[in-house]
Amino acid sequence: MLKLIERLGPIDESAASDTLTLPFELRIRGRLKAKSDSGRELGLFLDRGPVLRSGEGLKAESGEIVRVCAAVEPVVTARVSAGLPLARLAYHLGNRHVQLTLGEDGKGGWVRFPPDHVLEELAERLGAELEHHNATFDPEPGAYNQVGDGHSHSHAHGHSHSSSQGHDHDHEHSHGHEHHHAH
């Protein structure tokens, strides 16, 4: 089994010796056994958290590189007029903390998400026309996970607790956040 242990970020197709096509639900995992597109056994041993992006390279212990591809899977594309209606649709869907792909084509702007009857009903109430079809799903990475070089810093959050026995205690929690900026 080829052990993939390092994320390389976006790479050219020519830099990889093989590809690994996965649906979104498997690209959110850091640990996974899979078969490459050429049929080789692969094991992902990656840091947890960041979504594997289509076009991202993964380096094996051997130095070999495998390129990730987003699989074609069932999606819903919601279309609504550009401007405020599209912004409102993206806001309300995003406010549900779901993964979204945003885009535009010859027909205008759109928001794409996995099939979900609650989200579909919300989109229709906001005036969107829905298209159920198969396409790749590579959602927006979020403001704190943008591709490119960046920096990180921590935020400390203090909490105070009182107990019914009459004593108090305080403690700090520190949370790191990545911030990436395109240059």
Z-matrix of the N, CA and C atoms (Angstrom, degrees):
N
C 1 1.450
C 2 1.530 1 108.81
N 3 1.330 2 115.60 1 135.06
C 4 1.455 3 121.80 2 177.21
C 5 1.525 4 107.49 3 -83.49
N 6 1.350 5 117.05 4 120.44
C 7 1.466 6 121.72 5 -178.31
C 8 1.525 7 109.65 6 -94.22
N 9 1.337 8 115.77 7 115.05
C 10 1.460 9 122.23 8 178.82
C 11 1.523 10 108.14 9 -92.82
N 12 1.342 11 116.33 10 120.11
C 13 1.461 12 119.64 11 -169.32
C 14 1.528 13 114.98 12 -123.81
N 15 1.345 14 118.02 13 -8.32
C 16 1.468 15 119.13 14 -174.57
C 17 1.519 16 111.30 15 -139.59
N 18 1.335 17 116.22 16 134.91
C 19 1.465 18 122.82 17 174.83
C 20 1.523 19 108.60 18 -84.85
N 21 1.326 20 117.18 19 132.93
C 22 1.459 21 121.11 20 -178.49
C 23 1.525 22 113.60 21 -109.01
N 24 1.318 23 117.39 22 -6.89
C 25 1.463 24 119.69 23 -174.03
C 26 1.518 25 109.66 24 79.35
N 27 1.330 26 118.13 25 -170.54
C 28 1.467 27 121.54 26 -177.51
C 29 1.532 28 111.51 27 -62.47
N 30 1.330 29 115.82 28 135.98
C 31 1.467 30 121.27 29 178.36
C 32 1.524 31 109.24 30 -133.79
N 33 1.315 32 116.14 31 160.62
C 34 1.465 33 121.48 32 173.74
C 35 1.524 34 109.05 33 -73.59
N 36 1.317 35 116.28 34 149.24
C 37 1.468 36 120.91 35 177.83
C 38 1.528 37 111.11 36 -54.70
N 39 1.337 38 116.81 37 -37.64
C 40 1.466 39 121.22 38 -175.97
C 41 1.528 40 113.32 39 -67.53
N 42 1.343 41 117.98 40 -16.55
C 43 1.467 42 121.39 41 -178.48
C 44 1.527 43 112.35 42 -80.55
N 45 1.334 44 117.29 43 -13.01
C 46 1.462 45 121.14 44 -175.03
C 47 1.521 46 112.03 45 -104.48
N 48 1.336 47 115.36 46 145.66
C 49 1.461 48 120.75 47 177.17
C 50 1.530 49 111.53 48 -91.17
N 51 1.344 50 117.06 49 -12.86
C 52 1.459 51 121.58 50 -178.07
C 53 1.524 52 107.86 51 -159.19
N 54 1.333 53 116.37 52 169.90
C 55 1.458 54 121.75 53 176.60
C 56 1.522 55 109.55 54 -127.78
N 57 1.318 56 114.83 55 157.55
C 58 1.459 57 123.23 56 177.93
C 59 1.518 58 107.12 57 -132.02
N 60 1.336 59 116.51 58 110.49
C 61 1.461 60 121.28 59 -179.27
C 62 1.518 61 108.99 60 -99.09
N 63 1.354 62 115.21 61 122.50
C 64 1.463 63 121.39 62 -176.59
C 65 1.524 64 110.72 63 -134.76
N 66 1.349 65 117.04 64 146.36
C 67 1.470 66 119.66 65 171.17
C 68 1.527 67 109.36 66 -72.41
N 69 1.311 68 116.26 67 164.78
C 70 1.461 69 120.91 68 -176.95
C 71 1.525 70 112.44 69 -55.33
N 72 1.324 71 117.93 70 -43.47
C 73 1.474 72 120.12 71 -175.79
C 74 1.524 73 112.74 72 -60.44
N 75 1.329 74 118.64 73 -24.39
C 76 1.463 75 120.86 74 176.27
C 77 1.530 76 111.96 75 -92.59
N 78 1.342 77 117.40 76 -19.91
C 79 1.462 78 119.97 77 179.14
C 80 1.527 79 112.12 78 -79.43
N 81 1.318 80 117.79 79 -2.86
C 82 1.470 81 120.36 80 176.32
C 83 1.531 82 111.28 81 -93.11
N 84 1.312 83 117.02 82 -3.06
C 85 1.467 84 121.47 83 -177.33
C 86 1.525 85 111.54 84 -97.43
N 87 1.321 86 115.72 85 143.84
C 88 1.459 87 121.08 86 177.19
C 89 1.520 88 112.56 87 -94.40
N 90 1.335 89 116.08 88 -20.84
C 91 1.465 90 122.32 89 179.50
C 92 1.527 91 107.36 90 -120.72
N 93 1.339 92 115.07 91 126.63
C 94 1.459 93 118.77 92 -174.92
C 95 1.514 94 110.07 93 -166.18
N 96 1.330 95 116.62 94 140.77
C 97 1.460 96 122.02 95 168.24
C 98 1.513 97 106.21 96 -102.68
N 99 1.330 98 116.42 97 133.44
C 100 1.464 99 120.53 98 -176.52
C 101 1.520 100 109.24 99 -152.37
N 102 1.331 101 115.57 100 171.79
C 103 1.459 102 121.80 101 172.93
C 104 1.509 103 108.21 102 -112.54
N 105 1.322 104 115.22 103 136.60
C 106 1.464 105 119.92 104 176.88
C 107 1.525 106 108.52 105 -69.07
N 108 1.310 107 115.71 106 170.73
C 109 1.459 108 120.04 107 179.65
C 110 1.528 109 112.26 108 -65.63
N 111 1.341 110 117.26 109 -19.59
C 112 1.465 111 120.50 110 176.27
C 113 1.532 112 111.67 111 -94.40
N 114 1.357 113 117.01 112 2.79
C 115 1.460 114 120.89 113 175.48
C 116 1.523 115 115.80 114 95.83
N 117 1.317 116 119.56 115 6.24
C 118 1.465 117 122.47 116 -179.86
C 119 1.528 118 111.03 117 -79.85
N 120 1.324 119 116.11 118 143.96
C 121 1.466 120 121.51 119 175.87
C 122 1.521 121 109.23 120 -73.72
N 123 1.330 122 115.65 121 128.39
C 124 1.455 123 121.39 122 179.95
C 125 1.518 124 109.90 123 -125.33
N 126 1.315 125 116.00 124 149.56
C 127 1.452 126 122.00 125 171.59
C 128 1.516 127 108.45 126 -128.70
N 129 1.327 128 116.53 127 126.81
C 130 1.454 129 120.44 128 176.31
C 131 1.516 130 108.42 129 -93.81
N 132 1.325 131 116.30 130 126.30
C 133 1.456 132 123.68 131 177.88
C 134 1.530 133 106.34 132 -130.14
N 135 1.328 134 115.49 133 72.49
C 136 1.459 135 122.12 134 -172.01
C 137 1.522 136 110.90 135 -115.87
N 138 1.334 137 115.82 136 163.95
C 139 1.455 138 120.50 137 173.42
C 140 1.524 139 107.78 138 -61.14
N 141 1.311 140 115.58 139 146.61
C 142 1.468 141 120.49 140 -179.82
C 143 1.519 142 109.63 141 -84.98
N 144 1.314 143 116.33 142 151.21
C 145 1.453 144 120.06 143 175.20
C 146 1.506 145 114.19 144 122.51
N 147 1.340 146 117.81 145 -76.17
C 148 1.463 147 117.85 146 -175.10
C 149 1.534 148 112.59 147 -65.29
N 150 1.321 149 115.70 148 139.02
C 151 1.459 150 122.10 149 176.82
C 152 1.523 151 108.45 150 -72.49
N 153 1.327 152 116.95 151 138.10
C 154 1.462 153 120.91 152 172.93
C 155 1.524 154 107.69 153 -70.98
N 156 1.312 155 116.84 154 122.58
C 157 1.457 156 122.56 155 -177.69
C 158 1.520 157 110.93 156 -93.73
N 159 1.309 158 115.99 157 147.06
C 160 1.451 159 120.66 158 175.27
C 161 1.526 160 108.34 159 -61.54
N 162 1.333 161 116.83 160 127.95
C 163 1.453 162 121.90 161 -178.18
C 164 1.519 163 113.93 162 96.61
N 165 1.328 164 116.78 163 -4.95
C 166 1.462 165 121.45 164 179.92
C 167 1.524 166 110.24 165 -78.29
N 168 1.312 167 116.10 166 143.15
C 169 1.454 168 121.54 167 177.27
C 170 1.511 169 111.51 168 -96.29
N 171 1.325 170 115.68 169 145.13
C 172 1.463 171 122.32 170 175.33
C 173 1.518 172 107.78 171 -123.80
N 174 1.332 173 115.95 172 130.44
C 175 1.462 174 120.85 173 -177.82
C 176 1.521 175 109.53 174 -99.41
N 177 1.321 176 115.06 175 135.17
C 178 1.461 177 121.92 176 178.83
C 179 1.530 178 109.88 177 -88.91
N 180 1.324 179 116.33 178 164.32
C 181 1.464 180 121.45 179 174.80
C 182 1.521 181 110.91 180 -54.42
N 183 1.318 182 116.33 181 -34.48
C 184 1.465 183 122.20 182 -178.53
C 185 1.527 184 113.09 183 -75.74
N 186 1.359 185 116.76 184 -9.81
C 187 1.461 186 120.77 185 -176.75
C 188 1.521 187 112.89 186 97.24
N 189 1.313 188 116.21 187 -12.30
C 190 1.460 189 121.17 188 178.43
C 191 1.531 190 109.69 189 -65.28
N 192 1.338 191 116.80 190 150.66
C 193 1.465 192 121.07 191 -177.79
C 194 1.529 193 110.13 192 -120.57
N 195 1.341 194 114.49 193 134.37
C 196 1.465 195 122.75 194 177.58
C 197 1.525 196 107.27 195 -119.18
N 198 1.322 197 116.15 196 136.18
C 199 1.474 198 121.43 197 -179.03
C 200 1.524 199 110.16 198 -101.02
N 201 1.329 200 116.49 199 131.39
C 202 1.462 201 123.26 200 179.31
C 203 1.529 202 109.62 201 -81.29
N 204 1.333 203 115.93 202 138.41
C 205 1.465 204 122.14 203 175.01
C 206 1.530 205 108.15 204 -127.21
N 207 1.317 206 116.50 205 139.31
C 208 1.463 207 120.99 206 175.87
C 209 1.531 208 108.19 207 -76.75
N 210 1.322 209 115.80 208 131.47
C 211 1.468 210 121.13 209 178.64
C 212 1.525 211 110.52 210 -76.49
N 213 1.312 212 115.40 211 153.56
C 214 1.458 213 121.09 212 170.76
C 215 1.521 214 106.25 213 -77.64
N 216 1.338 215 116.42 214 129.02
C 217 1.466 216 121.37 215 -176.14
C 218 1.524 217 109.80 216 -148.63
N 219 1.335 218 118.47 217 167.08
C 220 1.475 219 120.47 218 179.21
C 221 1.530 220 111.07 219 -63.24
N 222 1.333 221 115.98 220 132.06
C 223 1.461 222 122.47 221 178.08
C 224 1.527 223 109.18 222 -142.24
N 225 1.320 224 114.81 223 166.79
C 226 1.458 225 121.86 224 172.43
C 227 1.519 226 106.55 225 -121.21
N 228 1.322 227 116.39 226 126.96
C 229 1.453 228 121.06 227 175.69
C 230 1.521 229 107.40 228 -108.57
N 231 1.334 230 115.43 229 122.00
C 232 1.463 231 122.23 230 -179.18
C 233 1.519 232 108.19 231 -104.32
N 234 1.339 233 115.80 232 124.57
C 235 1.463 234 121.46 233 179.64
C 236 1.523 235 109.38 234 -115.23
N 237 1.326 236 114.34 235 137.79
C 238 1.456 237 121.18 236 177.89
C 239 1.528 238 106.24 237 -149.85
N 240 1.298 239 118.19 238 165.61
C 241 1.466 240 122.10 239 -179.09
C 242 1.514 241 111.30 240 -55.96
N 243 1.335 242 115.10 241 145.18
C 244 1.471 243 120.75 242 177.49
C 245 1.522 244 109.86 243 -64.30
N 246 1.307 245 115.69 244 165.79
C 247 1.468 246 121.14 245 178.32
C 248 1.517 247 110.89 246 87.83
N 249 1.333 248 115.92 247 -140.47
C 250 1.462 249 121.22 248 -174.88
C 251 1.534 250 113.44 249 -58.02
N 252 1.344 251 120.86 250 -41.69
C 253 1.469 252 118.40 251 178.44
C 254 1.532 253 112.98 252 -60.08
N 255 1.328 254 117.69 253 -40.86
C 256 1.461 255 120.91 254 178.69
C 257 1.531 256 110.63 255 -68.77
N 258 1.325 257 116.33 256 -41.68
C 259 1.475 258 119.93 257 177.37
C 260 1.524 259 110.51 258 -61.74
N 261 1.328 260 117.11 259 -42.46
C 262 1.471 261 121.44 260 179.71
C 263 1.535 262 110.38 261 -63.64
N 264 1.332 263 117.08 262 -42.98
C 265 1.462 264 120.93 263 178.81
C 266 1.528 265 110.69 264 -61.68
N 267 1.327 266 116.59 265 -48.47
C 268 1.471 267 120.45 266 179.60
C 269 1.528 268 110.56 267 -62.28
N 270 1.321 269 117.61 268 -40.58
C 271 1.469 270 121.31 269 179.71
C 272 1.527 271 110.84 270 -61.60
N 273 1.319 272 116.85 271 -51.77
C 274 1.471 273 119.66 272 -175.50
C 275 1.529 274 112.44 273 -67.74
N 276 1.320 275 117.65 274 -37.54
C 277 1.466 276 119.08 275 175.87
C 278 1.532 277 110.15 276 -68.46
N 279 1.329 278 117.04 277 -44.19
C 280 1.460 279 121.24 278 178.63
C 281 1.517 280 112.58 279 -63.65
N 282 1.315 281 116.73 280 -30.92
C 283 1.458 282 121.46 281 179.21
C 284 1.531 283 111.23 282 -67.26
N 285 1.315 284 116.97 283 -14.41
C 286 1.468 285 122.34 284 176.18
C 287 1.532 286 110.80 285 -87.65
N 288 1.338 287 116.69 286 2.13
C 289 1.469 288 123.12 287 178.51
C 290 1.523 289 112.52 288 57.70
N 291 1.340 290 115.29 289 41.58
C 292 1.461 291 120.34 290 175.10
C 293 1.519 292 108.42 291 -106.00
N 294 1.310 293 115.56 292 156.69
C 295 1.457 294 121.41 293 177.87
C 296 1.522 295 108.74 294 -74.85
N 297 1.329 296 116.70 295 134.21
C 298 1.458 297 122.35 296 -178.89
C 299 1.519 298 110.43 297 -132.85
N 300 1.318 299 115.60 298 144.45
C 301 1.458 300 121.73 299 167.46
C 302 1.517 301 106.12 300 -106.06
N 303 1.315 302 116.63 301 134.58
C 304 1.462 303 121.57 302 178.51
C 305 1.517 304 107.97 303 -115.23
N 306 1.320 305 116.20 304 142.84
C 307 1.443 306 117.88 305 179.58
C 308 1.508 307 112.30 306 -166.15
N 309 1.316 308 114.36 307 -179.68
C 310 1.455 309 120.73 308 174.66
C 311 1.516 310 108.74 309 -148.96
N 312 1.316 311 114.59 310 153.72
C 313 1.456 312 121.08 311 178.18
C 314 1.527 313 107.61 312 -147.42
N 315 1.305 314 116.72 313 -163.11
C 316 1.461 315 120.93 314 -179.25
C 317 1.519 316 114.11 315 -61.15
N 318 1.328 317 117.47 316 -21.35
C 319 1.467 318 121.81 317 179.96
C 320 1.527 319 112.33 318 -91.80
N 321 1.334 320 117.94 319 -6.39
C 322 1.464 321 121.08 320 -179.80
C 323 1.521 322 111.69 321 117.34
N 324 1.335 323 115.79 322 -164.90
C 325 1.460 324 121.60 323 -178.10
C 326 1.514 325 112.51 324 -81.91
N 327 1.333 326 115.03 325 155.75
C 328 1.461 327 119.92 326 -179.85
C 329 1.520 328 111.33 327 -151.38
N 330 1.318 329 115.36 328 162.05
C 331 1.455 330 124.53 329 174.92
C 332 1.526 331 106.49 330 -125.97
N 333 1.332 332 117.45 331 132.18
C 334 1.468 333 121.70 332 -176.90
C 335 1.524 334 109.42 333 -120.89
N 336 1.337 335 115.18 334 141.47
C 337 1.462 336 121.30 335 179.41
C 338 1.522 337 109.58 336 -152.57
N 339 1.341 338 117.54 337 163.44
C 340 1.471 339 119.85 338 176.28
C 341 1.532 340 109.78 339 -65.58
N 342 1.334 341 118.37 340 152.27
C 343 1.464 342 120.14 341 179.14
C 344 1.530 343 111.65 342 -55.37
N 345 1.321 344 115.55 343 130.63
C 346 1.458 345 122.30 344 179.51
C 347 1.526 346 106.65 345 -161.02
N 348 1.326 347 117.45 346 115.78
C 349 1.469 348 119.89 347 -172.42
C 350 1.531 349 112.59 348 -62.22
N 351 1.323 350 118.90 349 -32.04
C 352 1.465 351 120.97 350 179.22
C 353 1.532 352 110.40 351 -67.72
N 354 1.337 353 116.56 352 -45.65
C 355 1.466 354 120.13 353 178.92
C 356 1.527 355 111.01 354 -66.76
N 357 1.318 356 116.43 355 -38.00
C 358 1.458 357 120.48 356 179.21
C 359 1.527 358 110.58 357 -63.16
N 360 1.326 359 116.79 358 -42.97
C 361 1.467 360 121.21 359 178.88
C 362 1.533 361 110.70 360 -63.52
N 363 1.334 362 116.47 361 -42.42
C 364 1.465 363 120.99 362 177.71
C 365 1.530 364 110.22 363 -60.82
N 366 1.317 365 117.27 364 -46.89
C 367 1.465 366 121.43 365 -179.24
C 368 1.530 367 110.78 366 -60.63
N 369 1.321 368 116.92 367 -42.21
C 370 1.470 369 120.26 368 178.91
C 371 1.528 370 111.08 369 -65.50
N 372 1.354 371 117.25 370 -39.15
C 373 1.471 372 120.34 371 177.72
C 374 1.527 373 110.89 372 -62.95
N 375 1.341 374 116.82 373 -28.02
C 376 1.465 375 121.15 374 178.59
C 377 1.531 376 112.16 375 -88.92
N 378 1.339 377 116.88 376 9.58
C 379 1.461 378 121.44 377 173.24
C 380 1.518 379 115.71 378 92.32
N 381 1.317 380 117.98 379 8.70
C 382 1.465 381 120.33 380 -177.98
C 383 1.521 382 111.65 381 -80.58
N 384 1.319 383 114.97 382 147.03
C 385 1.461 384 121.65 383 169.37
C 386 1.520 385 106.12 384 -96.33
N 387 1.332 386 116.45 385 132.74
C 388 1.456 387 120.97 386 -175.47
C 389 1.519 388 111.85 387 -103.69
N 390 1.312 389 115.10 388 141.37
C 391 1.456 390 122.20 389 174.52
C 392 1.529 391 107.53 390 -124.74
N 393 1.328 392 116.72 391 118.05
C 394 1.466 393 121.82 392 174.78
C 395 1.522 394 107.23 393 -92.77
N 396 1.328 395 116.86 394 122.54
C 397 1.454 396 120.22 395 -177.26
C 398 1.522 397 109.59 396 -159.72
N 399 1.310 398 116.41 397 -175.95
C 400 1.463 399 121.97 398 176.66
C 401 1.520 400 108.60 399 -110.13
N 402 1.326 401 115.84 400 131.73
C 403 1.468 402 122.32 401 179.27
C 404 1.525 403 107.51 402 -160.71
N 405 1.321 404 116.59 403 171.01
C 406 1.458 405 118.96 404 173.90
C 407 1.525 406 108.34 405 -73.10
N 408 1.325 407 115.89 406 151.44
C 409 1.464 408 120.93 407 178.06
C 410 1.520 409 107.59 408 -127.09
N 411 1.315 410 115.69 409 104.44
C 412 1.460 411 122.55 410 -179.64
C 413 1.524 412 106.56 411 -128.59
N 414 1.343 413 117.36 412 85.07
C 415 1.458 414 121.12 413 -171.43
C 416 1.524 415 114.32 414 -67.04
N 417 1.321 416 114.22 415 162.86
C 418 1.460 417 121.97 416 176.29
C 419 1.525 418 108.89 417 -55.28
N 420 1.336 419 117.66 418 137.73
C 421 1.462 420 119.58 419 -178.42
C 422 1.520 421 113.76 420 -74.80
N 423 1.312 422 119.86 421 -16.88
C 424 1.453 423 121.43 422 -177.41
C 425 1.521 424 110.41 423 95.31
N 426 1.296 425 116.06 424 154.11
C 427 1.466 426 121.59 425 -174.18
C 428 1.526 427 112.99 426 -61.86
N 429 1.327 428 118.04 427 -29.88
C 430 1.459 429 120.53 428 -178.05
C 431 1.510 430 113.18 429 -91.26
N 432 1.318 431 117.82 430 -1.54
C 433 1.462 432 121.40 431 -177.79
C 434 1.516 433 112.14 432 -128.44
N 435 1.314 434 118.45 433 32.19
C 436 1.454 435 121.18 434 -178.88
C 437 1.524 436 109.95 435 -66.96
N 438 1.317 437 115.41 436 145.54
C 439 1.456 438 121.02 437 177.20
C 440 1.529 439 108.23 438 -73.24
N 441 1.300 440 116.45 439 143.14
C 442 1.464 441 121.47 440 -179.95
C 443 1.504 442 108.76 441 128.12
N 444 1.339 443 116.48 442 179.28
C 445 1.449 444 115.99 443 -179.32
C 446 1.519 445 109.31 444 -79.69
N 447 1.305 446 115.98 445 156.62
C 448 1.451 447 118.26 446 -176.02
C 449 1.506 448 111.58 447 -164.88
N 450 1.289 449 114.89 448 -165.04
C 451 1.452 450 121.12 449 179.55
C 452 1.517 451 108.81 450 -141.85
N 453 1.316 452 115.86 451 167.33
C 454 1.456 453 119.15 452 177.65
C 455 1.512 454 108.94 453 -132.20
N 456 1.312 455 115.17 454 156.13
C 457 1.454 456 121.08 455 172.66
C 458 1.512 457 108.68 456 -152.41
N 459 1.324 458 116.37 457 167.56
C 460 1.456 459 121.27 458 -177.06
C 461 1.512 460 110.28 459 -110.13
N 462 1.320 461 114.63 460 153.02
C 463 1.452 462 122.55 461 172.49
C 464 1.519 463 106.71 462 -119.21
N 465 1.319 464 117.77 463 130.25
C 466 1.466 465 120.52 464 176.62
C 467 1.517 466 108.01 465 -97.44
N 468 1.308 467 116.49 466 137.60
C 469 1.452 468 122.28 467 179.33
C 470 1.518 469 107.98 468 -123.91
N 471 1.322 470 117.59 469 117.23
C 472 1.458 471 121.23 470 179.54
C 473 1.512 472 110.80 471 -88.68
N 474 1.311 473 117.01 472 145.00
C 475 1.452 474 123.00 473 178.32
C 476 1.516 475 108.69 474 -133.91
N 477 1.305 476 117.36 475 142.05
C 478 1.455 477 121.65 476 178.30
C 479 1.519 478 107.56 477 -123.31
N 480 1.325 479 117.50 478 136.69
C 481 1.463 480 122.06 479 -179.09
C 482 1.514 481 109.08 480 -127.68
N 483 1.318 482 116.99 481 139.57
C 484 1.463 483 121.89 482 173.46
C 485 1.510 484 107.91 483 -115.72
N 486 1.325 485 116.87 484 143.94
C 487 1.460 486 119.77 485 177.52
C 488 1.519 487 109.17 486 -111.53
N 489 1.308 488 115.30 487 164.97
C 490 1.462 489 119.34 488 179.70
C 491 1.518 490 112.06 489 -71.12
N 492 1.345 491 119.20 490 -11.44
C 493 1.455 492 122.09 491 178.19
C 494 1.521 493 111.31 492 -83.67
N 495 1.342 494 118.20 493 1.11
C 496 1.448 495 120.53 494 174.06
C 497 1.511 496 115.90 495 89.23
N 498 1.328 497 119.35 496 12.98
C 499 1.455 498 118.71 497 175.73
C 500 1.530 499 109.88 498 -119.11
N 501 1.313 500 113.91 499 149.60
C 502 1.459 501 121.17 500 -177.89
C 503 1.513 502 109.74 501 -113.99
N 504 1.313 503 116.43 502 155.01
C 505 1.459 504 120.23 503 169.76
C 506 1.521 505 109.63 504 -148.41
N 507 1.318 506 113.82 505 145.43
C 508 1.462 507 121.32 506 178.50
C 509 1.516 508 108.61 507 -113.26
N 510 1.326 509 116.37 508 151.33
C 511 1.455 510 120.07 509 171.46
C 512 1.505 511 110.01 510 -154.00
N 513 1.307 512 114.67 511 156.67
C 514 1.456 513 122.07 512 -177.79
C 515 1.521 514 110.35 513 -106.70
N 516 1.302 515 115.55 514 146.21
C 517 1.464 516 122.12 515 171.00
C 518 1.518 517 106.32 516 -122.90
N 519 1.290 518 116.94 517 131.81
C 520 1.458 519 120.53 518 177.96
C 521 1.520 520 108.48 519 -111.58
N 522 1.310 521 116.28 520 130.78
C 523 1.463 522 121.80 521 -179.15
C 524 1.518 523 108.67 522 -123.70
N 525 1.322 524 116.83 523 125.66
C 526 1.465 525 120.55 524 176.81
C 527 1.511 526 111.01 525 -85.98
N 528 1.299 527 116.65 526 142.93
C 529 1.461 528 121.90 527 176.79
C 530 1.518 529 108.51 528 -132.40
N 531 1.319 530 116.70 529 134.26
C 532 1.463 531 121.29 530 175.92
C 533 1.515 532 109.16 531 -88.41
N 534 1.308 533 116.52 532 136.50
C 535 1.455 534 122.15 533 173.82
C 536 1.510 535 107.41 534 -125.42
N 537 1.308 536 116.50 535 125.74
C 538 1.464 537 120.82 536 -178.66
C 539 1.514 538 108.36 537 -121.86
N 540 1.301 539 115.76 538 137.72
C 541 1.458 540 121.06 539 -179.70
C 542 1.526 541 108.86 540 -129.00
N 543 1.309 542 116.39 541 132.91
C 544 1.469 543 119.90 542 176.69
C 545 1.515 544 108.83 543 -74.81
N 546 1.319 545 116.93 544 138.87
C 547 1.462 546 121.33 545 179.29
C 548 1.502 547 109.80 546 -122.02
